[in-house]
């Protein structure tokens, strides 16, 4: 919204000041939205991205009426601005019946096995009460701020749902986007989130749920290895290597492959292979 004070005498200038908010980053912006949201569910969209289906929310609403889920996940597409190209982020066939299973742990296991549940705030519809009940807010000052947010949601939610059509368009490599040119900060923050989440899992008394949470962070750790190319900070690289125990929590079929690769090639070559894969994928 753009508010322009044209010098009129009706206090519009003071109204603009009242509504104005300083730029505090993505986490701050999302938190400001959560503070004033009044709906039954919350959905996020990042400023770089867009939706390309006007009926998506109506159809998601129908799903949620049917299941009364705490959290609904949906797939997305990558949009490459340079050539107008799209690719699907989630390519596997998804059995929604296994996600809406009332056995929470079975549902979570299926989501993790098939890499459906990932650290992204923008591909989820979340019951607002869940956020309020646990006083959930995004950590300010961090990149990958949605990693622990999504980890907590995974543990707090009792019922899950899935909407199969990818309508969210995730814009790639746009100049001026939040993560462009901030690789060491991104890697450092991802590492912090993975260490924090793994410690959280170790402290849980419910062993099966602890393994599920650690498996969620194991996938994010594999992503961290892939984006760590070009990092020269020896201390940071040492800390990343020390956390590779996370790969043993390999419920995810992709983490299974990385873990097998590590057992054959060792940690160093596995990290190099993942970095190479991420580079050519771009």
PARO-439862 format. One record per residue: x negated, y, z negated of N, C-alpha, C in turn. Coordinates in pm, whole numbers, padded with zeros to 5 digits, always signed. Layout:
N
XYZXYZXYZ ...
% end
This chain:
282
-00085-00119+00000+00000+00000+00000-00088+00124+00000 -00060+00219+00087-00134+00344+00092-00042+00457+00046 -00081+00523-00061-00004+00635-00115-00080+00764-00089 -00016+00858-00023-00082+00983+00014-00014+01099-00058 -00092+01178-00132-00042+01299-00198-00050+01414-00099 +00066+01454-00049+00067+01562+00052+00093+01699-00011 +00074+01708-00141+00089+01838-00209+00231+01868-00249 +00322+01771-00243+00461+01796-00278+00474+01815-00429 +00578+01885-00473+00591+01918-00616+00662+01812-00700 +00676+01691-00649+00757+01592-00720+00673+01491-00799 +00553+01532-00841+00466+01448-00925+00412+01325-00855 +00413+01323-00720+00363+01203-00652+00213+01186-00678 +00141+01298-00700-00002+01288-00729-00027+01209-00856 +00047+01239-00961+00029+01167-01088+00077+01023-01075 +00177+01000-00990+00223+00863-00966+00114+00781-00898 +00044+00843-00802-00065+00772-00735-00174+00736-00834 -00206+00827-00923-00308+00801-01025-00265+00686-01118 -00136+00684-01149-00085+00580-01239-00096+00442-01176 -00067+00434-01044-00070+00305-00976-00210+00263-00933 -00301+00358-00927-00437+00329-00879-00508+00231-00973 -00593+00147-00914-00673+00051-00992-00813+00047-00934 -00913+00057-01019-01050+00048-00971-01080-00092-00921 -01170-00102-00820-01208-00231-00765-01295-00306-00865 -01240-00413-00922-01315-00490-01021-01352-00628-00971 -01335-00651-00839-01367-00782-00784-01245-00872-00775 -01265-00989-00711-01154-01080-00685-01088-01130-00813 -01168-01170-00912-01110-01222-01036-01025-01117-01105 -01077-00995-01111-01004-00885-01174-00871-00859-01102 -00875-00864-00968-00754-00840-00889-00650-00950-00914 -00696-01074-00914-00603-01185-00940-00544-01176-01080 -00628-01141-01177-00579-01128-01315-00476-01017-01327 -00499-00907-01254-00401-00797-01255-00267-00844-01199 -00272-00928-01095-00150-00984-01038-00079-01076-01135 -00156-01161-01204-00098-01253-01302-00032-01177-01417 -00089-01063-01453-00035-00984-01564+00106-00932-01535 +00137-00911-01408+00267-00850-01374+00360-00947-01301 +00312-01065-01266+00396-01161-01192+00514-01206-01279 +00631-01216-01219+00752-01253-01294+00822-01376-01239 +00772-01432-01129+00838-01546-01066+00816-01675-01143 +00887-01780-01103+00872-01911-01165+00740-01976-01124 +00695-01946-01001+00569-02000-00949+00481-01885-00899 +00351-01914-00891+00252-01818-00843+00176-01880-00726 +00151-01801-00623+00067-01843-00511-00026-01728-00478 -00152-01758-00446-00252-01655-00417-00287-01654-00268 -00325-01538-00218-00385-01526-00085-00500-01427-00095 -00617-01464-00042-00732-01375-00046-00721-01270+00064 -00786-01157+00044-00770-01042+00134-00822-01069+00274 -00918-01161+00290-00973-01193+00422-00879-01280+00505 -00785-01347+00441-00713-01458+00503-00569-01421+00540 -00498-01516+00603-00359-01490+00643-00283-01622+00654 -00149-01611+00653-00061-01725+00676-00007-01715+00819 +00015-01830+00883+00066-01824+01021+00199-01899+01037 +00272-01919+00927+00401-01988+00933+00499-01917+00841 +00599-01854+00900+00696-01777+00821+00791-01864+00739 +00797-01993+00770+00891-02080+00699+00824-02159+00587 +00693-02141+00568+00619-02225+00473+00674-02213+00331 +00695-02092+00284+00740-02074+00146+00880-02133+00125 +00965-02120+00225+01100-02178+00214+01091-02330+00202 +01003-02392+00282+00989-02538+00278+00922-02585+00149 +00824-02508+00101+00760-02541-00026+00862-02534-00139 +00949-02434-00133+01054-02419-00234+01143-02543-00238 +01174-02598-00121+01256-02720-00115+01184-02836-00183 +01054-02848-00157+00975-02954-00223+00981-02941-00375 +00963-02818-00423+00956-02795-00567+01091-02816-00635 +01201-02788-00564+01334-02818-00618+01348-02969-00636 +01293-03045-00539+01303-03190-00544+01220-03249-00660 +01098-03200-00679+01006-03265-00774+00990-03190-00906 +01024-03061-00907+01002-02978-01026+00855-02986-01073 +00763-02987-00976+00621-03006-01006+00561-02884-01076 +00457-02909-01153+00379-02800-01214+00286-02737-01112 +00240-02818-01017+00140-02769-00922+00158-02838-00787 +00165-02758-00683+00176-02809-00547+00051-02768-00469 -00006-02863-00395-00126-02839-00314-00086-02842-00167 -00151-02760-00084-00125-02766+00060-00258-02755+00136 -00265-02809+00258-00388-02802+00337-00404-02663+00400 -00518-02641+00461-00546-02511+00521-00626-02530+00650 -00644-02420+00722-00723-02421+00844-00835-02317+00832 -00950-02348+00889-01055-02247+00904-01028-02168+01031 -01040-02035+01019-01023-01950+01137-01155-01880+01165 -01209-01903+01286-01336-01842+01326-01305-01717+01409 -01328-01603+01346-01287-01476+01405-01358-01447+01538 -01483-01495+01551-01562-01463+01671-01500-01517+01799 -01439-01637+01791-01382-01696+01913-01236-01739+01899 -01172-01703+01786-01031-01734+01768-01002-01882+01750 -01103-01958+01707-01091-02103+01695-01041-02142+01556 -00963-02252+01550-00914-02307+01423-00963-02450+01407 -00997-02488+01284-01022-02630+01252-00953-02662+01120 -00904-02784+01106-00836-02823+00983-00937-02851+00872 -00909-02801+00751-00995-02828+00636-00969-02968+00582 -00844-03007+00576-00807-03141+00529-00760-03222+00648 -00836-03327+00680-00804-03404+00801-00747-03542+00770 -00758-03587+00646-00709-03720+00611-00555-03726+00611 -00502-03846+00641-00358-03867+00625-00327-03869+00475 -00220-03803+00437-00185-03791+00296-00050-03857+00271 -00047-03942+00169+00077-04007+00127+00136-03925+00012 +00237-03845+00043+00295-03756-00059+00354-03836-00175 +00405-03955-00146+00466-04036-00252+00367-04069-00364 +00240-04083-00328+00138-04112-00429+00101-03989-00510 +00127-03871-00453+00099-03746-00525+00212-03710-00620 +00335-03738-00580+00448-03703-00666+00477-03813-00768 +00391-03914-00773+00402-04021-00873+00411-03961-01013 +00505-04007-01094+00522-03951-01229+00413-03997-01325 +00331-04096-01285+00213-04133-01363+00103-04031-01328 +00081-03936-01418-00007-03822-01389-00147-03865-01348 -00203-03961-01420-00341-04001-01391-00353-04070-01256 -00252-04148-01217-00253-04209-01084-00247-04102-00976 -00165-04002-00999-00151-03893-00904-00283-03817-00889 -00348-03784-01002-00475-03712-00998-00582-03795-00928 -00585-03925-00960-00686-04012-00898-00670-04012-00746 -00546-04018-00698-00524-04016-00553-00569-03884-00492 -00539-03773-00560-00581-03641-00511-00732-03631-00501 -00803-03687-00600-00949-03679-00601-01012-03778-00504 -00959-03900-00498-01012-04002-00407-01015-03951-00264 -00912-03879-00226-00894-03837-00087-00933-03691-00063 -01000-03630-00160-01055-03494-00145-00946-03391-00115 -00828-03416-00169-00716-03324-00146-00720-03209-00246 -00763-03238-00368-00766-03137-00474-00907-03079-00483 -00921-02950-00449-01051-02885-00448-01046-02752-00522 -01163-02694-00540-01173-02569-00615-01136-02450-00526 -01007-02428-00512-00957-02312-00437-00825-02268-00498 -00818-02142-00536-00692-02091-00593-00588-02071-00485 -00632-02051-00360-00540-02009-00254-00464-02123-00187 -00492-02250-00219-00415-02358-00157-00327-02430-00259 -00283-02356-00359-00201-02414-00465-00083-02323-00500 +00028-02384-00535+00143-02313-00592+00155-02363-00736 +00152-02270-00832+00136-02306-00973+00254-02255-01054 +00304-02340-01142+00412-02297-01231+00359-02187-01323 +00429-02074-01325+00384-01959-01403+00377-01990-01552 +00469-02072-01601+00472-02106-01743+00342-02173-01786 +00285-02255-01696+00161-02325-01725+00046-02225-01748 +00044-02121-01668-00058-02017-01680-00041-01941-01811 +00083-01911-01844+00111-01836-01967+00084-01921-02091 +00124-02047-02087+00108-02136-02201-00038-02151-02242 -00127-02154-02144-00269-02174-02172-00351-02046-02157 -00281-01934-02143-00346-01803-02131-00458-01806-02027 -00426-01856-01910-00527-01876-01805-00555-01746-01730 -00683-01714-01718-00729-01600-01639-00859-01637-01570 -00887-01570-01458-01009-01595-01384-01127-01522-01450 -01242-01589-01457-01361-01528-01515-01412-01418-01423 -01431-01301-01477-01475-01188-01395-01627-01185-01385 -01676-01142-01270-01820-01130-01248-01883-01254-01187 -01803-01355-01151-01855-01479-01095-01802-01501-00954 -01887-01558-00868-01841-01617-00744-01796-01760-00777 -01716-01821-00690-01658-01954-00719-01581-01951-00851 -01515-01840-00877-01443-01819-01003-01323-01912-01016 -01281-01973-00904-01164-02061-00912-01201-02206-00944 -01333-02234-00962-01372-02373-00988-01322-02421-01123 -01351-02348-01230-01304-02395-01361-01155-02371-01378 -01101-02270-01311-00957-02245-01309-00883-02369-01257 -00930-02423-01144-00866-02541-01084-00892-02666-01168 -01010-02673-01231-01038-02785-01321-00943-02788-01438 -00918-02671-01497-00824-02662-01608-00682-02697-01563 -00642-02647-01447-00509-02678-01395-00489-02828-01376 -00595-02894-01331-00588-03039-01310-00554-03111-01440 -00610-03063-01551-00587-03126-01680-00453-03083-01743 -00410-02961-01717-00288-02911-01780-00161-02960-01709 -00168-02986-01579-00049-03020-01501-00004-03163-01527 +00126-03181-01535+00185-03314-01560+00245-03375-01433 +00285-03290-01339+00351-03338-01217+00297-03259-01098 +00261-03332-00991+00201-03271-00872+00290-03291-00750 +00267-03207-00651+00340-03218-00524+00246-03176-00411 +00290-03200-00287+00208-03170-00169+00297-03123-00056 +00251-03017+00014+00318-02971+00136+00223-02993+00252 +00267-03067+00353+00174-03126+00450+00128-03033+00562 +00199-02924+00590+00164-02843+00707+00064-02733+00671 -00051-02728+00741-00150-02624+00711-00106-02489+00768 -00074-02396+00681-00032-02262+00724-00129-02154+00677 -00216-02190+00583-00312-02094+00529-00435-02091+00620 -00472-01973+00667-00585-01957+00759-00701-01890+00685 -00805-01969+00663-00922-01928+00583-01027-01871+00678 -01042-01740+00676-01129-01672+00772-01276-01700+00741 -01352-01739+00843-01492-01778+00827-01589-01667+00867 -01692-01647+00784-01808-01564+00818-01771-01423+00865 -01666-01366+00804-01633-01228+00837-01731-01135+00767 -01789-01041+00842-01879-00944+00780-01804-00863+00675 -01866-00853+00556-01801-00781+00447-01723-00871+00354 -01715-01003+00387-01645-01093+00296-01726-01110+00169 -01664-01161+00065-01721-01162-00070-01851-01240-00077 -01860-01354-00007-01976-01441-00026-02088-01420+00075 -02065-01340+00180-02170-01320+00279-02290-01251+00215 -02410-01308+00235-02533-01247+00186-02557-01262+00037 -02486-01352-00032-02502-01366-00177-02529-01512-00214 -02619-01578-00137-02633-01722-00155-02685-01761-00292 -02791-01693-00343-02845-01735-00472-02743-01710-00584 -02673-01600-00578-02567-01572-00677-02458-01679-00669 -02420-01716-00547-02316-01818-00528-02361-01951-00586 -02484-01993-00556-02535-02121-00604-02547-02120-00757 -02598-02011-00812-02614-01999-00957-02479-02008-01028 -02378-01941-00972-02246-01943-01035-02179-02080-01020 -02198-02145-00905-02144-02280-00887-02207-02376-00988 -02339-02362-01007-02409-02447-01103-02354-02425-01244 -02334-02298-01281-02280-02266-01414-02145-02333-01434 -02058-02325-01332-01924-02384-01342-01932-02537-01353 -02020-02599-01275-02034-02744-01279-02087-02792-01415 -02186-02721-01469-02241-02757-01600-02135-02742-01708 -02062-02633-01703-01957-02606-01802-01847-02713-01794 -01808-02748-01672-01702-02848-01655-01746-02987-01697 -01870-03022-01667-01921-03153-01707-01927-03164-01859 -01971-03056-01925-01974-03055-02071-01834-03068-02129 -01739-03001-02065-01599-03011-02109-01551-03155-02100 -01587-03224-01992-01547-03364-01975-01612-03453-02081 -01738-03429-02112-01809-03510-02211-01747-03496-02351 -01686-03381-02377-01629-03356-02509-01486-03403-02523 -01424-03451-02414-01285-03496-02419-01275-03633-02486 -01170-03654-02561-01150-03782-02630-01080-03884-02542 -01001-03836-02444-00934-03926-02351-01033-03962-02240 -01090-04082-02246-01197-04122-02155-01153-04122-02010 -01034-04172-01981-00989-04180-01842-00969-04041-01782 -00912-03947-01860-00895-03810-01809-01030-03739-01800 -01121-03772-01891-01255-03713-01886-01326-03753-01757 -01311-03880-01718-01372-03928-01594-01311-03858-01473 -01182-03833-01478-01116-03762-01368-01169-03619-01356 -01183-03552-01469-01234-03414-01468-01378-03412-01418 -01462-03504-01467-01601-03510-01422-01608-03540-01272 -01516-03622-01222-01513-03654-01079-01474-03532-00996 -01383-03450-01048-01350-03324-00981-01475-03237-00967 -01552-03224-01075-01673-03142-01070-01784-03209-00988 -01783-03341-00977-01882-03411-00896-01870-03370-00749 -01746-03357-00701-01727-03312-00563-01781-03170-00545 -01753-03084-00643-01801-02946-00634-01954-02940-00644 -02013-03034-00719-02159-03040-00728-02218-03081-00592 -02153-03175-00523-02198-03214-00388-02192-03094-00293 -02087-03013-00305-02077-02890-00226-02191-02796-00261 -02219-02783-00390-02330-02699-00438-02462-02740-00373 -02490-02869-00368-02613-02917-00304-02619-02873-00158 -02506-02881-00090-02502-02846+00051-02524-02699+00080 -02488-02612-00013-02504-02467+00010-02631-02412-00055 -02717-02502-00107-02837-02455-00178-02957-02434-00087 -02935-02443+00043-03044-02421+00139-03099-02278+00126 -03230-02264+00131-03292-02131+00126-03315-02079-00013 -03277-02153-00116-03301-02111-00254-03448-02137-00289 -03517-02034-00335-03659-02047-00370-03684-02036-00520 -03579-02010-00595-03589-01998-00740-03614-02137-00800 -03736-02163-00845-03775-02297-00892-03695-02340-01015 -03670-02246-01105-03592-02280-01225-03451-02320-01188 -03390-02247-01095-03254-02278-01050-03251-02415-00982 -03348-02442-00896-03354-02571-00829-03373-02685-00929 -03453-02661-01033-03475-02763-01136-03344-02793-01210 -03269-02688-01244-03142-02706-01315-03040-02780-01228 -03041-02751-01098-02951-02821-01007-02983-02970-01006 -03111-03002-00996-03153-03143-00992-03115-03216-01121 -03130-03150-01233-03101-03212-01363-02954-03252-01378 -02866-03190-01298-02724-03219-01310-02679-03329-01213 -02771-03390-01139-02729-03486-01037-02664-03611-01095 -02666-03626-01228-02593-03734-01293-02443-03727-01262 -02395-03609-01229-02253-03591-01195-02212-03679-01077 -02306-03707-00986-02272-03786-00867-02230-03928-00900 -02260-03972-01022-02217-04106-01065-02066-04114-01088 -02002-03998-01101-01855-03994-01115-01797-03982-00973 -01798-04095-00902-01772-04089-00758-01635-04148-00720 -01531-04097-00785-01395-04133-00744-01369-04086-00601 -01415-03966-00568-01399-03910-00433-01474-03995-00331 -01410-04023-00218-01478-04102-00116-01600-04029-00058 -01597-03898-00059-01713-03821-00009-01827-03823-00111 -01794-03815-00238-01899-03822-00341-01961-03962-00341 -01880-04064-00315-01933-04201-00304-02044-04208-00199 -02020-04145-00085-02119-04146+00024-02246-04073-00017 -02229-03958-00084-02345-03881-00128-02425-03960-00232 -02354-04024-00324-02420-04102-00428-02497-04220-00370 -02439-04287-00271-02510-04397-00203-02634-04345-00132 -02619-04229-00068-02732-04167+00002-02845-04135-00096 -02807-04086-00213-02908-04053-00315-02982-04178-00362 -02909-04288-00376-02973-04413-00421-03070-04469-00317 -03042-04440-00189-03128-04489-00082-03244-04394-00054 -03212-04264-00041-03313-04166+00000-03377-04091-00116 -03313-04093-00231-03359-04012-00343-03292-03876-00342 -03305-03804-00452-03237-03675-00468-03283-03572-00366 -03415-03556-00350-03469-03447-00268-03423-03458-00123 -03433-03577-00064-03392-03594+00076-03240-03585+00092 -03167-03629-00010-03021-03617-00005-02980-03470-00002 -03042-03390-00087-03011-03247-00088-03044-03183+00048 -03158-03220+00106-03195-03166+00237-03095-03207+00344 -03051-03332+00338-02953-03381+00436-02821-03305+00425 -02777-03279+00302-02652-03205+00282-02665-03060+00329 -02780-02999+00302-02804-02862+00349-02800-02855+00502 -02860-02954+00566-02860-02961+00712-02718-02978+00764 -02641-03065+00700-02503-03089+00742-02420-02960+00733 -02437-02885+00624-02362-02761+00606-02401-02659+00714 -02530-02652+00746-02576-02556+00847-02516-02586+00985 -02517-02714+01025-02466-02746+01160-02314-02738+01165 -02251-02757+01048-02104-02750+01043-02054-02608+01067 -02136-02510+01027-02098-02370+01047-02091-02333+01194 
% end
